Each structure stands twice: as structure tokens, then as C-alpha cells.
Amino acid sequence: MARDRRDFFYRKAKVDGYRSRAAYKLKQINEKFKLIEKEDTVIDLGAAPGGWLQVAKELSGGKVVGVDILPIEEIEGVDVIKGDIRLDRTVEKIRSKIKKEGADVVLCDAAPNMSGSWSYDHARSIDLATSAFECARKLLKNGGSFAVKVFQGDMFPDYLNKVRGSFGKVQAFSPEASRAASAEIYVIGKELLTDAVKMDGEYEVTIEDIGASGDGIARVNDFVVFVKDAQKGEKLKIRIRFIKPNFAFGERID
Ligand SMILES: C[S@@+](CC[C@H](N)C(=O)[O-])C[C@H]1O[C@@H](n2cnc3c(N)ncnc32)[C@H](O)[C@@H]1O
């Protein structure tokens, strides 16, 4: 059954002109989560031979950058970089290709060469997925989206929690085009949260203004925080209770 399904997507990719059957995984991820929209800037980590890049370009039509340690054959309208996603210099090369405010979407389908030892392969997959998560935090704009492949194992729950700490909405998903017997799963993060404020963090602020809803408006590291029951000009201590991509809510704790 698993082999039938794999062969089905393999043959379909040949007919449809995609470089890999993995292309259908990204299509299925995007159908469910609507990560890539028209004109989005998309970065694909571990992109060779380029099936995801073809799909990303079709969906966005905007700037698409693919990165791999292996060469990627040219795709019209797509920038390719040869580099290791675990290295800072690769992140800098990617940054030089995209707009200043950051990318809309970071994807990662990177996989280590399989050794056959489950725990070793799992650990290397978590290592790659962790590098992808760090790239995403450095390269995404606030509110941006992330999708990453992980081979499941005992370190998976910790990894998922780490992603949950940085994105407003996080889900694990297994697309139909993945093999039934495969250990792979995709972690989808939407709404990258700012690192200007931390959940439950305590800050001293000055209320600069009162918003339309009557809440006080303060700033922490240039990030807008709404505070209930506060007066303009008041200096007070707050605890962050809720973070959205462009603002947070804090409660006064004095
Ligand atoms: C499953 S393939 C990606 C397939 C791709 N999504 C497609 O649709 O064609 C995984 C890729 O991850 C790459 N990879 C593994 N480790 C990497 C690393 N440290 N940096 C960059 N690429 C890496 C591999 O070279 C391989 O090309």
C-alpha cells in the first residue's frame, strides 16, 4: 500500500513535470495551512532537486530562494544558493537576496543521509530542524510562517515545544503524499512572534497614549503593548499575557 502510493506520486511527478514527488507534500501542506500567498517571499532550505521550489514559485510568483549543500539545477525566476543551512554564512547569503523586512515563509524539507539507525537518524534530523528553526527566526518577518520536516522520535516533543514558544499557531501534520510507513512529520508554525517581548516577561513602561478601545499604549523595545486600566503618562510595571505578531497585551502588576 505504502509502495503503491509512493509510486503513484512518483509517476504523477514525472507526468506533471515536477522534479520530485515531494512537490505534492508541499501542495498538500499549502492546501491545508495556506502558508504561501501571491507575491510572498519564500525561502526553501534543503531544496534540491527543486520540486518544492517549483511549487513555491507557482504559488507565490514572487521572490523564491532555494538552498542546498548539493547543486540545484536552474529554475526560471528562482535564486539558488549552495550552502549548509547550519552555518551563519549561509544565513547571510540568503539575507542578501531578500527584502529588508524579511521573508514571508521559510520552508525546510532537508533530510540527513539515512544511516539505518533510528535514534542516530532522529538526532540528526532534530539537529537540521533546529538549524532551520534558527534560520526561520533570523530571516522571517514578524507574523511569518514556517514549515519543517522532522523524523519522529523521543526528542520530537521538546522540538515541538520550542517551535510553540516562537509562533502563535503550531501544528504537526502528515501529508497524504508522505509514505504511510515513514517516520516523517511536518511541523507548521504560523504567526512568528516578536522577540522584543517575552510571554510572562515583566517590564517597566510609560503609557504614551490611550487607544480607541480605551487601553493604554506603551512600547517595549519599540513593540506596542496594550495595558488595561492605565492613564496617559503613568509609569507602571506590567507582565506580558498575550503576544500577537504586531502587538501584545500586558497587565499591570503594581
Ligand atoms: C528530501 S530532499 C529535499 C527535496 C525537495 N523538497 C524537493 O522537493 O525537491 C532533502 C535535501 O536536504 C539537503 N540537505 C541535507 N542537509 C543539509 C544541510 N545541512 N544544508 C543544506 N541542505 C541540506 C540534501 O542535500 C537534500 O537535497
The ligand as an SDF file (V2000), in Angstrom:
LIG
                    3D

 27 29  0  0  0  0  0  0  0  0999 V2000
   14.3250   15.2650    0.6070 C   0  0  0  0  0  0  0  0  0  0  0  0
   15.4970   16.3090   -0.1330 S   0  0  0  0  0  0  0  0  0  0  0  0
   14.5400   17.7560   -0.4830 C   0  0  0  0  0  0  0  0  0  0  0  0
   13.6020   17.5590   -1.6170 C   0  0  0  0  0  0  0  0  0  0  0  0
   12.9600   18.8650   -2.0730 C   0  0  0  0  0  0  0  0  0  0  0  0
   11.9840   19.3590   -1.1020 N   0  0  0  0  0  0  0  0  0  0  0  0
   12.2670   18.7210   -3.4010 C   0  0  0  0  0  0  0  0  0  0  0  0
   11.0300   18.8410   -3.4550 O   0  0  0  0  0  0  0  0  0  0  0  0
   12.9340   18.5060   -4.4070 O   0  0  0  0  0  0  0  0  0  0  0  0
   16.4880   16.7930    1.2170 C   0  0  0  0  0  0  0  0  0  0  0  0
   17.6500   17.7120    0.8730 C   0  0  0  0  0  0  0  0  0  0  0  0
   18.2260   18.2260    2.0770 O   0  0  0  0  0  0  0  0  0  0  0  0
   19.5770   18.5510    1.7610 C   0  0  0  0  0  0  0  0  0  0  0  0
   20.3420   18.7940    2.9960 N   0  0  0  0  0  0  0  0  0  0  0  0
   20.6640   17.9170    3.9680 C   0  0  0  0  0  0  0  0  0  0  0  0
   21.4310   18.5170    4.9120 N   0  0  0  0  0  0  0  0  0  0  0  0
   21.5830   19.8220    4.5230 C   0  0  0  0  0  0  0  0  0  0  0  0
   22.2590   20.9410    5.0880 C   0  0  0  0  0  0  0  0  0  0  0  0
   22.9260   20.8390    6.2520 N   0  0  0  0  0  0  0  0  0  0  0  0
   22.2170   22.1280    4.4240 N   0  0  0  0  0  0  0  0  0  0  0  0
   21.5330   22.2280    3.2450 C   0  0  0  0  0  0  0  0  0  0  0  0
   20.8780   21.1950    2.6710 N   0  0  0  0  0  0  0  0  0  0  0  0
   20.8950   20.0000    3.2970 C   0  0  0  0  0  0  0  0  0  0  0  0
   20.0220   17.3310    0.9730 C   0  0  0  0  0  0  0  0  0  0  0  0
   21.1970   17.6360    0.2240 O   0  0  0  0  0  0  0  0  0  0  0  0
   18.7980   17.0320    0.1100 C   0  0  0  0  0  0  0  0  0  0  0  0
   18.9390   17.6040   -1.1630 O   0  0  0  0  0  0  0  0  0  0  0  0
  1  2  1  0
  2  3  1  0
  2 10  1  0
  3  4  1  0
  4  5  1  0
  5  6  1  0
  5  7  1  0
  7  8  2  0
  7  9  1  0
 10 11  1  0
 11 12  1  0
 11 26  1  0
 12 13  1  0
 13 14  1  0
 13 24  1  0
 14 15  1  0
 14 23  1  0
 15 16  2  0
 16 17  1  0
 17 18  1  0
 17 23  2  0
 18 19  1  0
 18 20  2  0
 20 21  1  0
 21 22  2  0
 22 23  1  0
 24 25  1  0
 24 26  1  0
 26 27  1  0
M  CHG  2   2   1   9  -1
M  END
$$$$
